[in-house]
Each structure stands twice: as C-alpha cells, then as structure tokens.
C-alpha cells in the first residue's frame, strides 16, 4: 500500500476506465502540471508524478508486485480498464513533487512502528546523527503526514491539503497524537531536476493503451468463457437430476418400460435445448402422459404425473 498525503485536489473520485488516459496524460503535459495522480485499483495502487509537465515517475505496487516506468504505466492502464478503479489528481509544488519521487523510489529502514512505543526525540536524534536523507512517514488508517530530511536536517512537512513543503510541524505532528498512529522511516536519493527523464517523451502511451485494451479484452473473454463453462456444467448436473427423478417415478408406476418412455419423451421435449425450462417440462408431461396411456390405465397415469410434478417442484426449490 502506497501511503501519501492527498495534496491539493484537482479532481477526485474519477473512474479512469471511462477516460482516454493517453489524452489525459498529454493534456497534463501541455498544461505544465506539477503534482501526482493516484490510481486505486482492485490489484494495487499506481502513482504518476509530474513536474512542470514532465512525467518524471511511474510506480505500481500490489501485493508482492512492484513495477516502475513503462511497465507501471502499462499496468495502470490495464487495471484502470479492468474496472473498479478510482483516480485522484493532486497539485503540488515542484519541490514537493521531486521529494515524493525520491521517497517512492527509496528504501524502507523501519516500517509500521507504533508511535506510542517509540521515543520520538531519540529517533529524530538518530536521523540527525546518521545524516539520513529521506522521510519520516506518520500515519493512521485515514491520515498521512510526511517529514522530509536531508542529511539529518528537516526540510519541511507535507500533510493532507498541502501544496508545498510547510515549515511548521503542527499539522503534520498532530497525526502522531491520533490513536493507532504508526511511523515508517524511509531513505531516498535526491535526484537533480536536470537528470529527470520525461517518460512521455520516450513512451508511446497510445500503443501502451491499445495493448492494455487488448489484454483486458482477453481477460474479459476468458472470464466470460469460464462463466459459461461453469453455467453449462451446473445446468448439465441439474438436467441429470431432473431426468433421474422423472425416470425413477416412471419406473415406480409403469415398471422398466416407464423409465425407457421417460428417457425418450424427455429427449423429444428438450429438443436440443441446453436449459430445462418450464415449457420443456410442460411438453414432457403431455408427451409422457400420452405415451403412458398405451401401457397403463388413466388413474395410474394421473398418479405418475402428480408424483413427477411434486418431485420436480421440490427438486427445483432445493
């Protein structure tokens, strides 16, 4: 799970499966957007970071899977098209966007430490002593705050609603006072702005989008085919139970020939249909009733049909 403060919202709760994402990414590029896009999907979280219109970072994390750059973009496209995803767009300052990029591609020193069990003063002192460049992430189930460090010295604070690194700790440190608050310590390498590549300049996002559409279509077809096979197997099992019951009742009232008649007349009523409908059963009752008159009296035939109808009614309710 990627934990980041929400920043200054531009758009929230968008269904990315209904958006032409290559066009949307290019509009942000042309608009010199700085900030990040967060894709929450059924299989993980994707993050795209922009700095002055350049797409400088792409990351997707889900379970044990972690993809970056073009592979991350492809996976974000696929999971968005698959449905059940949500896109949120947040504006940030250039400094904060670069800091988030460095954070996401850094390493975790400590994860999930409970604040109430930590000596915060000692931890901050350790960061300074070891000249850590990175971030202290403080979070609960619904709040996240970041404190960025360079060589052990605090650079600023980032919490929900921020656009830039803030110099006061009040809002960020208030998260540490909430019940169940935890802390992660992450290290990062600060990249120079000039060295940051623009992924949009070297990636054919339209081709990646088309490939993702094809992959999702294949997944959807596979699911539909599997569902059809499952339904067919269930109907086959249901049909076998119905035939077994009808033959059993017919044999009870007419003897061995009754089972043969039930089998024959059921095939005629079904007439190659895959589903045993009420119409099929009604046709069968008429057919078996007529055929049974040749080997049994009216009272026997009537009793057989009543037993069949009661049995089928109970079977279909089960």
C-alpha positions in Angstrom: 0.0 0.0 0.0 1.4 3.4 -1.0 0.8 5.9 1.7 0.9 9.6 0.7 -1.0 12.7 1.8 -3.6 13.9 -0.6 -2.2 17.2 -1.5 -4.3 20.0 -3.1 -7.1 18.2 -5.0 -7.6 19.0 -8.7 -10.1 16.2 -9.4 -11.2 13.3 -7.2 -13.1 10.0 -7.5 -12.8 9.7 -11.3 -13.4 6.3 -13.0 -10.2 6.1 -15.1 -11.7 3.3 -17.1 -14.0 5.9 -18.7 -11.1 8.3 -19.5 -8.8 8.2 -22.5 -5.7 8.1 -20.3 -3.1 8.9 -23.1 -5.0 12.0 -24.0 -5.4 13.0 -20.3 -1.7 12.5 -19.6 -0.8 14.6 -22.6 -3.1 17.4 -21.5 -1.3 17.5 -18.1 2.0 17.6 -20.0 0.9 20.5 -22.2 -0.6 22.3 -19.1 2.7 22.1 -17.3 1.0 20.3 -14.4 3.0 19.6 -11.3 1.6 17.0 -8.8 0.6 13.4 -8.8 -2.1 11.1 -10.0 -3.2 8.2 -7.7 -4.9 5.1 -9.2 -6.5 2.9 -6.5 -7.3 -0.4 -8.3 -8.5 -3.9 -7.3 -5.0 -5.2 -7.5 -2.9 -2.4 -6.1 -2.0 1.3 -6.3 -0.5 3.3 -9.2 1.2 6.7 -8.9 2.2 9.0 -11.7 4.3 12.1 -10.7 4.5 15.2 -12.9 7.0 18.1 -12.6 6.3 21.1 -14.8 4.5 19.0 -17.3 7.1 16.2 -17.4 6.0 12.7 -16.3 9.0 12.0 -14.1 7.8 8.9 -12.2 5.5 5.9 -12.6 5.1 3.3 -10.0 2.6 0.5 -9.4 2.5 -1.6 -6.2 0.2 -4.5 -5.4 0.9 -7.5 -3.2 4.4 -8.6 -3.9 4.4 -6.9 -7.3 6.2 -3.6 -7.9 6.6 -2.1 -11.3 8.2 1.2 -12.4 8.4 3.4 -15.5 6.8 1.9 -18.7 5.8 -1.3 -17.0 4.0 0.6 -14.3 2.2 2.8 -16.9 1.0 -0.4 -18.8 -0.2 -1.9 -15.5 -2.0 1.3 -14.5 -3.7 1.3 -17.9 -4.8 -2.3 -17.6 -6.1 -2.1 -14.1 -8.0 1.1 -14.9 -9.7 -0.5 -18.0 -10.5 -3.7 -16.0 -12.9 -1.6 -13.8 -13.3 -0.9 -10.1 -10.5 1.7 -10.1 -10.5 5.3 -8.8 -8.4 8.2 -9.9 -7.5 11.2 -7.8 -5.3 14.1 -9.0 -3.4 16.4 -6.6 -1.4 19.5 -7.3 1.9 20.0 -5.6 4.9 22.4 -5.8 7.9 21.3 -7.9 10.0 20.8 -4.7 7.4 18.6 -3.2 6.8 16.6 -6.4 10.6 15.8 -6.6 10.6 14.9 -2.9 7.7 12.5 -3.4 9.5 10.9 -6.4 12.6 10.4 -4.3 10.6 8.9 -1.5 8.7 6.4 -3.6 11.9 5.1 -5.2 13.9 4.9 -1.9 14.3 2.2 0.7 12.4 1.5 4.0 14.5 1.4 7.1 11.7 0.8 9.6 8.0 0.1 8.9 4.9 0.2 11.0 6.5 1.2 14.3 3.8 2.3 16.8 4.3 5.9 17.8 3.3 5.2 21.5 6.1 2.7 21.8 8.8 5.0 20.3 11.0 7.6 21.8 10.4 10.3 19.2 13.3 12.5 20.4 15.7 9.6 20.3 14.5 8.7 16.7 14.9 12.3 15.5 18.4 12.4 17.1 19.3 9.2 15.3 18.2 10.6 12.0 20.4 13.6 12.5 23.4 11.6 13.8 23.2 9.2 10.8 22.7 12.1 8.4 19.7 10.4 6.9 18.3 11.8 3.7 14.7 10.6 3.3 11.4 10.9 5.1 9.6 10.1 8.3 6.0 9.0 7.5 3.4 9.2 10.2 0.0 7.7 9.5 -3.2 6.3 10.8 -6.0 4.5 8.8 -7.1 7.7 7.2 -4.4 10.4 7.8 -0.8 10.6 6.5 1.9 13.2 7.1 5.5 13.3 5.9 8.6 14.9 7.3 11.4 15.2 4.8 15.1 15.2 5.8 18.3 16.0 4.0 21.5 14.8 5.8 19.6 14.6 9.1 18.1 18.1 8.9 14.4 18.6 8.4 13.4 20.2 5.1 9.7 20.6 5.6 6.4 18.9 6.3 3.7 17.6 4.0 0.2 16.7 5.1 -3.3 16.4 3.6 -4.2 19.5 1.7 -0.7 20.8 1.4 0.6 22.1 -1.9 4.2 22.9 -0.8 6.6 21.8 1.9 5.5 23.6 5.1 7.9 24.8 7.7 5.7 24.3 10.7 5.2 20.9 12.2 1.9 21.5 13.9 -0.5 19.9 11.4 1.9 17.0 10.5 2.8 16.1 14.0 -0.8 16.2 15.1 -1.2 12.9 13.2 1.3 11.3 15.7 -1.2 12.0 18.5 -4.0 10.1 17.0 -4.9 6.6 18.3 -3.1 3.8 16.5 -0.6 6.2 14.8 2.5 4.5 13.2 5.8 5.6 11.8 7.9 4.5 8.8 11.4 5.7 8.2 12.4 5.8 4.5 15.7 6.8 2.9 15.9 8.3 -0.6 18.4 9.6 -3.1 17.8 13.2 -4.1 17.9 13.4 -7.9 18.8 16.6 -9.7 16.0 18.1 -11.7 18.0 18.2 -14.9 18.6 14.4 -14.7 14.9 13.6 -14.5 13.7 11.9 -17.7 10.2 12.7 -19.1 8.6 9.3 -19.6 6.1 10.8 -22.1 8.9 11.8 -24.4 10.1 8.3 -24.8 7.0 6.2 -24.3 4.3 5.6 -26.9 1.4 5.8 -24.5 -1.2 5.3 -27.3 0.4 2.0 -28.1 0.6 1.0 -24.5 -3.1 2.0 -24.1 -4.1 -0.2 -27.1 -2.1 -3.1 -25.8 -3.8 -2.7 -22.4 -7.2 -2.6 -24.1 -6.4 -5.9 -25.9 -5.1 -7.5 -22.6 -8.3 -6.5 -20.7 -10.5 -7.7 -23.6 -8.7 -11.1 -23.4 -9.2 -11.3 -19.7 -12.8 -10.4 -20.0 -13.4 -13.1 -22.7 -11.6 -15.7 -20.6 -13.8 -14.8 -17.6 -16.9 -15.0 -19.8 -15.9 -18.3 -21.2 -15.2 -19.7 -17.8 -18.5 -18.4 -16.5 -20.3 -20.1 -19.5 -18.5 -23.4 -18.8 -19.4 -23.2 -15.2 -23.1 -22.4 -16.0 -23.1 -25.3 -18.6 -21.7 -27.7 -16.0 -24.3 -26.7 -13.5 -27.1 -27.0 -16.0 -25.9 -30.4 -17.1 -25.9 -31.5 -13.4 -29.4 -30.1 -13.0 -30.6 -31.8 -16.1 -29.2 -35.1 -15.0 -31.0 -34.8 -11.6 -34.3 -33.9 -13.3 -34.1 -36.9 -15.8 -33.1 -39.2 -12.9 -36.2 -38.2 -10.9 -38.6 -38.5 -13.9 -37.3 -41.9 -14.8 -37.4 -43.1 -11.2 -41.1 -42.0 -10.9 -42.0 -43.5 -14.2 -40.4 -46.9 -13.3 -42.2 -46.8 -10.0 -45.6 -46.5 -11.7 -45.0 -48.3 -15.0 -42.1 -50.6 -14.4 -38.9 -50.8 -16.5 -40.7 -49.6 -19.7 -41.7 -46.4 -17.8 -38.0 -45.4 -17.4 -37.5 -46.0 -21.1 -40.5 -43.9 -22.0 -39.5 -41.1 -19.7 -36.0 -41.0 -21.2 -37.3 -41.0 -24.8 -40.0 -38.4 -24.2 -37.7 -36.1 -22.3 -35.3 -36.0 -25.2 -38.1 -35.1 -27.5 -39.3 -32.3 -25.2 -35.8 -30.9 -24.7 -35.2 -30.9 -28.5 -31.6 -30.0 -28.2 -32.1 -27.1 -25.8 -29.5 -26.6 -23.1 -31.8 -25.4 -20.4 -34.7 -27.4 -18.9 -37.4 -24.7 -18.8 -41.0 -24.8 -17.6 -42.1 -25.0 -21.2 -39.9 -28.1 -21.7 -41.3 -29.8 -18.6 -44.9 -29.0 -19.6 -44.3 -30.5 -23.0 -42.7 -33.6 -21.4 -45.7 -34.1 -19.1 -48.0 -34.0 -22.1 -45.8 -36.4 -24.1 -45.3 -38.9 -21.2 -49.0 -38.8 -20.4 -49.9 -39.8 -24.0 -47.2 -42.4 -24.2 -48.1 -44.0 -20.8 -51.8 -44.5 -21.8 -50.6 -47.3 -24.1 -49.3 -49.3 -21.1 -51.3 -48.2 -18.1 -54.8 -47.0 -17.0 -55.9 -43.4 -16.5 -55.6 -43.5 -12.7 -52.0 -44.8 -12.8 -51.0 -42.2 -15.4 -52.6 -39.4 -13.4 -50.9 -40.6 -10.2 -47.5 -40.8 -12.0 -47.8 -37.2 -13.4 -48.8 -35.9 -10.0 -45.7 -37.6 -8.4 -43.5 -36.2 -11.1 -44.7 -32.6 -10.7 -44.4 -32.8 -6.9 -40.9 -34.2 -7.2 -39.7 -31.6 -9.8 -41.2 -28.8 -7.7 -39.3 -30.0 -4.6 -36.1 -30.5 -6.6 -36.1 -27.1 -8.2 -36.7 -25.4 -4.9 -33.7 -27.2 -3.3 
